[in-house]
Amino acid sequence: MGTIDLNGRDWAVGLQWLSPNSSGDGLEDQARSLCEELEGDFILPMQQSGKMRIGIGSRDASHNSGQRSLAAAVANAESGQWCGLFENNGQFILLASADGLPYPSSDILFDDKDEAINKMKVFLGLKNWKQRFAPEGFAIDNCIPKSLSDLDFDTTVGVLRPPKLPFSVKLQETVRSYGFYGLIGFTLVAGAAWGVNKYFAQQEAERLAAAQAAAQEKKRIEELEAERKRIASIVSEWEVIEPSTITMDRCLKKAANITTAISGWALQAWVCNDEHLKVEFERESYGKIAHLRAKLLKHGFTVKVTTGVSVESSYAFSLETTQKSPVLADRDMSQAQLIDSSTAWIGGLNLSSNGLETEDVGTSRQGNKVGKFSFSMTDVIAPRALGTALSTVEGLSITELRFDGSSYNLKGAVYYEN
C-alpha cells in the first residue's frame, strides 16, 4: 500500500508528484484542480527557491490527512539532483529529488526486489543525476550504498491535507474578511448548496460502503494467506498441485469478467496462477478512476495501486479447488508427454537452451528424491485447449498465465520422482 513504518512513524509513500504549469493560477488553486482531475483525496503543495511541486495522495493508497510524506521530508537530504533506491522491512522505495523537491514520477513503493531494481535502472537514464544511491549488493552501476537512516529528515514539511477547507473554517474566514454582510451572503450561498451537500453525502456513503467491502476483502485475503502457509507447513509443494484444466479455466473466466472494454481505460496486461489474478489498466485521456474502481469492486477485486494514469488490481482465488496430484515416475517420459501435448497449441516451447533445467525439491513419502523442471510457452494459440492437453502430463503445475494485450504466454513446472 502507500505507507511504511520508519523510525516509529507512519509515513506516506507513493504520492503522485507533478510540476504546476505557468497558467498564472496560484499553487493552491492548481493543487486543488489537479486533485479533482486525478480523483485524489489529499494535496501537498511545495515551493522552494521559486520552484514548485504538487503531491496528490489517495485514501485508496491508505494515505490520511495529517500524515507526512517521506519523499517531501528527505527532498533536501542531499544537495543537487539525486536518485536512490532504499530498502525498508523487505520493501523497496524509489525516491528522487531535484531543486530540493520530490522529482515527478518518483516516490514508488515496491514489494518485489527485481521489479524495484529494473525500475531504478530505467529511472537512472532519465536524468544526469549528481548522486545515485542503492543498497549494497544490488548490482546497480555507479550507485553509492546508502540507507534511509543515513538521510536527513525535515519533519516540518510534507503534511497531507484535504483539498477543500472545512465549512467551519470557511465561515470564520468569511466573517473575518467581510464582516456581517459577508456572513449573510455566505449563509445564502450555503443554503442554496444544501441540496448539493445531500448529493455529496450520498457519495460519501457510497465511498464508505466501498471501503467496508475492501476491508472485508482484505480480511479474506489475509485468511487465505494464513491457510496457504498452514498447508505449506504440513505438506510438500508437489502434493497440492492444481490440475491445469482448473487453473486455466478459472483464470480465463475471471479475466473475462473484468477485462472487457471499460470506457476510458486500456487493458495493458493480466497475469494469473492458482492463487490470484492481477490486472493492469492504463488510463486514457477521459478515464475516471471511480468508474474503473466501481467495476473492480463489483467483481471482488481490490485496488492495490492507484495513480493518475494506471491502476493495478488483484483478485485472490479460494483454496476450494486445490487437489492432490501424483508425482511422476520418469522425467524423460514427462518431457515427451509435455512436447506431444503442447505442440498444436503454442508458437514455441522452451525447456531451456541446454536441455532440462532441473532442481531437487525434496523427498517423497516413499523415500525417493523428488525433482522438478521448469518450462515456458510463448504465443499460446488456444489456452483452454492447451490446458486440456496439458492435463495428461502428471505432476504438471501452471505457475503463470500471462496476457499482454495481444498474446498468451505460459510458465509451468513438472514434478518427477527419481
C-alpha positions in Angstrom: 0.0 0.0 0.0 1.1 3.6 0.4 2.5 3.7 3.9 5.7 2.5 5.6 6.7 2.4 9.2 10.1 4.2 9.8 11.6 5.5 13.0 8.4 4.9 14.8 6.3 7.0 12.4 3.8 6.0 9.7 5.0 7.8 6.5 3.0 8.3 3.3 4.7 7.0 0.2 3.5 6.6 -3.4 2.2 10.1 -3.9 1.7 11.5 -7.4 4.2 14.3 -7.8 3.5 16.9 -10.6 5.0 20.2 -11.7 2.5 23.0 -11.8 2.1 24.8 -15.2 2.6 28.5 -15.8 -1.1 29.3 -16.3 -1.0 32.1 -13.7 -3.2 30.2 -11.3 -1.8 30.1 -7.7 -0.1 27.0 -6.3 -3.1 26.2 -4.1 -5.6 26.5 -6.9 -3.6 24.3 -9.2 -3.2 21.7 -6.4 -7.0 21.6 -5.8 -7.6 21.4 -9.6 -5.1 18.5 -10.1 -6.5 16.7 -7.1 -10.0 16.8 -8.5 -8.8 15.8 -12.0 -6.9 12.8 -10.7 -9.7 12.0 -8.2 -7.3 12.3 -5.3 -8.2 12.9 -1.6 -5.2 14.9 -0.3 -2.8 17.6 -1.5 0.7 18.6 -0.7 1.8 21.8 -2.4 5.5 22.6 -2.1 7.7 25.5 -3.1 11.5 26.0 -2.9 13.6 28.7 -4.5 10.9 29.7 -7.0 10.3 26.0 -8.0 7.0 24.3 -7.2 5.8 20.8 -6.9 2.4 19.3 -6.1 1.8 15.9 -4.4 -1.5 14.1 -4.6 -2.5 11.5 -2.0 -5.3 8.9 -2.0 -7.3 7.0 0.5 -7.0 4.0 -1.8 -3.3 4.0 -1.0 -4.0 4.3 2.8 -3.0 7.9 2.9 -4.5 10.0 5.6 -5.0 13.7 6.4 -2.1 14.9 8.6 0.2 12.2 7.5 3.7 13.2 6.5 5.2 12.4 3.1 8.6 10.6 3.1 9.6 12.0 -0.3 8.9 15.6 0.9 10.8 15.0 4.2 14.0 13.8 2.5 13.9 16.0 -0.6 16.6 18.2 0.9 18.6 15.4 2.4 21.3 15.6 -0.3 22.4 18.6 -2.4 21.7 18.8 -6.1 19.8 16.2 -8.0 19.8 12.8 -6.5 18.1 9.4 -7.0 18.0 6.5 -4.7 16.5 3.0 -4.1 16.2 2.2 -0.4 15.2 -0.9 1.5 12.8 -0.9 4.5 11.4 -4.0 6.2 11.6 -6.1 3.0 10.1 -3.4 0.8 11.8 -1.0 -1.6 11.3 2.7 -2.1 12.5 4.7 -5.1 13.0 8.4 -4.2 14.4 11.2 -6.2 14.9 14.9 -5.7 15.6 17.9 -7.9 15.8 21.5 -6.7 15.1 20.4 -3.2 11.7 19.0 -4.2 10.4 15.4 -5.0 11.0 14.5 -8.6 7.9 13.8 -10.7 7.0 10.1 -11.1 9.4 9.1 -8.3 8.2 8.1 -4.8 7.4 4.5 -5.7 7.0 1.5 -3.3 7.8 -2.0 -4.4 7.3 -5.4 -2.8 9.5 -7.2 -5.4 13.2 -6.6 -5.4 13.8 -7.4 -9.1 11.0 -5.0 -10.2 12.5 -2.3 -8.0 15.9 -2.7 -9.5 14.6 -2.7 -13.1 12.6 0.5 -12.4 15.6 2.1 -10.8 17.8 1.3 -13.8 15.1 3.0 -16.1 14.9 6.0 -13.8 18.7 6.5 -13.8 18.5 7.0 -17.6 16.0 9.9 -17.3 18.5 12.5 -16.0 22.1 13.1 -15.2 21.8 12.6 -11.5 24.5 14.1 -9.4 24.3 11.4 -6.8 22.9 7.8 -7.0 22.1 5.5 -4.1 21.2 1.8 -3.7 21.6 -0.9 -1.1 24.9 -2.7 -1.1 24.9 -5.8 -3.3 22.2 -4.6 -5.7 24.5 -4.5 -8.7 23.3 -1.1 -10.0 26.1 0.7 -11.7 27.6 3.9 -10.2 25.5 3.8 -7.0 26.7 4.6 -3.6 25.4 2.3 -0.7 23.1 4.4 1.5 20.1 3.6 3.7 17.1 5.7 4.7 18.6 6.1 8.2 21.5 7.9 6.6 19.2 10.6 5.2 18.3 13.8 7.0 14.5 14.2 7.6 12.8 17.6 7.6 9.8 16.9 9.7 8.5 20.4 9.3 7.3 19.8 5.8 5.2 17.3 3.9 1.9 17.2 5.7 -1.1 15.9 3.6 -4.4 17.7 3.9 -7.8 17.7 2.1 -8.0 19.9 -1.0 -11.0 21.9 0.4 -11.3 23.7 3.8 -13.9 22.5 6.3 -17.2 24.5 6.4 -16.4 26.0 9.9 -13.0 27.3 8.6 -14.7 28.9 5.6 -17.2 30.6 7.9 -14.5 32.0 10.1 -12.5 33.3 7.1 -15.7 34.9 5.6 -16.6 36.8 8.8 -13.0 37.9 9.3 -12.8 39.2 5.8 -16.2 40.6 5.0 -18.0 41.2 8.4 -21.7 40.8 9.0 -22.9 41.3 5.4 -20.4 38.8 4.2 -21.8 36.4 6.8 -25.3 36.9 5.3 -24.1 36.3 1.8 -22.2 33.2 2.9 -25.4 31.9 4.6 -27.5 32.4 1.5 -24.9 30.5 -0.6 -24.7 27.8 2.0 -28.5 27.4 2.0 -28.6 27.2 -1.8 -25.9 24.5 -1.7 -27.8 22.3 0.8 -29.2 20.1 -2.0 -25.7 19.7 -3.4 -24.4 18.7 0.0 -27.0 16.0 0.2 -25.6 14.6 -3.1 -22.1 14.6 -1.8 -23.3 13.0 1.5 -24.7 10.2 -0.7 -21.4 9.9 -2.5 -19.6 9.7 0.8 -21.9 6.9 2.0 -21.1 5.0 -1.2 -17.4 5.6 -0.6 -17.6 4.3 3.0 -19.6 1.2 1.8 -16.8 0.5 -0.8 -14.2 1.0 1.9 -16.0 -1.5 4.1 -16.2 -4.0 1.2 -12.4 -3.5 0.6 -11.7 -4.1 4.3 -13.7 -7.4 4.2 -11.8 -8.5 1.1 -8.5 -7.7 2.7 -9.5 -9.8 5.7 -10.5 -12.7 3.3 -7.1 -12.4 1.6 -5.2 -12.5 4.9 -7.1 -15.6 6.0 -6.3 -17.2 2.6 -2.6 -16.4 3.0 -2.6 -17.9 6.5 -4.3 -21.0 5.3 -1.8 -21.4 2.5 1.1 -21.1 4.9 -0.5 -23.7 7.2 -0.9 -26.1 4.3 2.7 -25.5 3.2 3.9 -26.3 6.6 2.4 -29.8 6.6 2.5 -31.0 3.0 5.1 -30.8 0.2 4.7 -28.4 -2.7 4.1 -31.2 -5.2 1.3 -32.7 -3.2 -1.0 -29.7 -3.7 -0.7 -29.2 -7.4 -3.9 -27.9 -9.0 -4.8 -29.6 -12.3 -4.0 -27.4 -15.4 -7.6 -27.5 -16.6 -8.9 -25.9 -13.4 -6.2 -23.3 -13.3 -6.6 -22.3 -17.0 -10.4 -22.3 -16.9 -10.6 -20.3 -13.7 -8.0 -17.7 -14.9 -9.8 -17.2 -18.2 -13.3 -16.9 -16.7 -12.3 -14.4 -14.1 -10.2 -12.3 -16.5 -13.2 -12.2 -18.9 -15.3 -10.7 -16.1 -13.0 -7.7 -15.7 -11.1 -7.2 -18.9 -13.9 -6.3 -21.2 -13.9 -2.8 -22.6 -14.2 -0.2 -19.8 -14.7 3.3 -21.0 -11.6 5.5 -20.6 -9.3 2.6 -19.7 -7.0 0.4 -21.8 -6.0 -3.1 -20.7 -2.3 -3.4 -20.6 -1.8 -7.0 -19.3 -3.0 -9.6 -16.8 -1.2 -12.4 -15.1 -2.7 -15.4 -13.3 -1.9 -18.6 -11.4 -3.6 -20.9 -8.9 -3.5 -18.2 -6.2 -4.5 -14.9 -7.8 -5.2 -12.8 -10.9 -3.6 -9.5 -11.3 -4.8 -6.9 -13.9 -3.1 -3.7 -15.2 -5.0 -0.9 -16.8 -3.7 2.3 -18.4 -5.8 5.5 -18.2 -6.8 7.2 -21.4 -7.5 10.9 -21.6 -11.1 10.7 -20.4 -10.9 7.8 -18.0 -12.3 8.1 -14.5 -10.7 6.1 -11.6 -14.1 6.0 -9.8 -15.7 4.2 -12.9 -12.9 1.6 -13.0 -12.8 1.1 -9.2 -16.6 0.5 -9.2 -16.3 -2.3 -11.7 -13.3 -3.8 -9.9 -15.1 -3.9 -6.6 -18.2 -5.4 -8.2 -16.2 -8.4 -9.2 -14.4 -8.8 -5.9 -11.1 -7.2 -7.0 -9.0 -5.0 -4.7 -7.2 -1.9 -6.0 -3.6 -2.4 -5.0 -2.0 0.7 -6.5 -3.8 3.7 -7.9 -2.0 6.6 -9.7 -3.2 9.3 -12.1 -2.5 7.2 -15.2 -2.6 3.5 -14.2 -4.3 1.0 -11.9 -3.1 -2.4 -10.7 -5.7 -4.7 -9.2 -5.8 -8.2 -7.9 -8.2 -11.0 -7.1 -7.3 -13.8 -4.7 -8.7 -17.2 -5.6 -10.1 -19.5 -2.9 -8.5 -22.8 -1.9 -11.6 -24.9 -2.6 -10.3 -26.5 -5.9 -6.8 -27.4 -4.7 -6.3 -31.1 -5.3 -3.5 -33.6 -4.8 -1.6 -34.7 -7.9 0.6 -37.8 -8.3 4.3 -37.4 -8.7 5.9 -38.5 -12.0 7.9 -41.7 -12.1 10.0 -40.8 -15.1 11.5 -37.5 -16.0 12.2 -38.3 -19.7 8.6 -39.6 -20.2 7.2 -36.4 -18.7 9.3 -34.3 -21.2 8.0 -36.3 -24.1 4.4 -36.0 -22.8 4.8 -32.3 -22.5 6.1 -31.9 -26.1 3.4 -34.1 -27.5 0.5 -32.5 -25.7 1.5 -28.9 -26.4 2.8 -28.9 -30.0 -0.5 -28.0 -31.6 -1.4 -25.1 -29.3 1.7 -22.9 -29.0 4.2 -21.0 -31.1 7.2 -22.1 -29.1 8.1 -24.4 -26.2 11.3 -23.6 -24.2 12.6 -26.3 -21.9 16.0 -24.4 -21.6 18.8 -23.9 -24.0 20.9 -26.8 -22.8 18.3 -29.4 -22.1 16.2 -29.6 -19.0 16.8 -27.2 -16.1 16.1 -29.4 -13.1 16.3 -29.0 -9.4 15.8 -31.2 -6.4 12.9 -30.1 -4.2 12.6 -32.8 -1.6 11.9 -36.4 -0.7 8.6 -38.3 -1.4 6.7 -40.2 1.3 8.2 -43.4 -0.2 11.7 -42.0 0.5 12.6 -41.2 -3.2 14.1 -38.0 -4.3 11.7 -35.5 -6.0 12.8 -33.0 -8.6 11.2 -30.6 -10.9 11.9 -28.9 -14.3 10.5 -25.6 -15.4 9.2 -24.7 -18.9 7.7 -21.8 -20.7 5.4 -21.5 -23.7 5.2 -18.4 -25.9 2.4 -17.3 -28.3 -0.2 -19.8 -27.0 -2.9 -20.1 -29.6 -5.8 -21.6 -27.6 -5.2 -21.5 -23.8 -8.2 -23.6 -22.9 -7.4 -26.3 -25.3 -3.8 -26.2 -24.1 -5.0 -26.7 -20.5 -6.9 -29.8 -21.5 -3.9 -31.2 -23.4 -1.5 -30.5 -20.5 -3.8 -32.3 -18.1 -2.3 -35.6 -19.5 1.1 -34.7 -18.1 1.1 -35.9 -14.5 2.8 -33.7 -11.9 2.4 -30.5 -14.0 1.7 -27.2 -12.4 0.9 -23.9 -14.2 2.8 -21.2 -12.4 1.9 -18.3 -14.6 -0.5 -17.5 -17.5 0.1 -14.0 -18.9 -1.8 -12.0 -21.4 0.0 -8.9 -22.7 -2.9 -7.4 -24.7 -2.3 -9.5 -27.8 -1.0 -12.9 -27.0 -0.8 -15.5 -24.2 2.4 -16.8 -22.6 2.6 -19.6 -20.1 5.1 -20.8 -17.5 5.0 -24.0 -15.6 6.8 -26.8 -13.8 6.7 -30.6 -13.8 7.5 -32.6 -10.6 9.0 -36.1 -11.1 10.3 -38.8 -8.8 13.8 -40.2 -9.3 
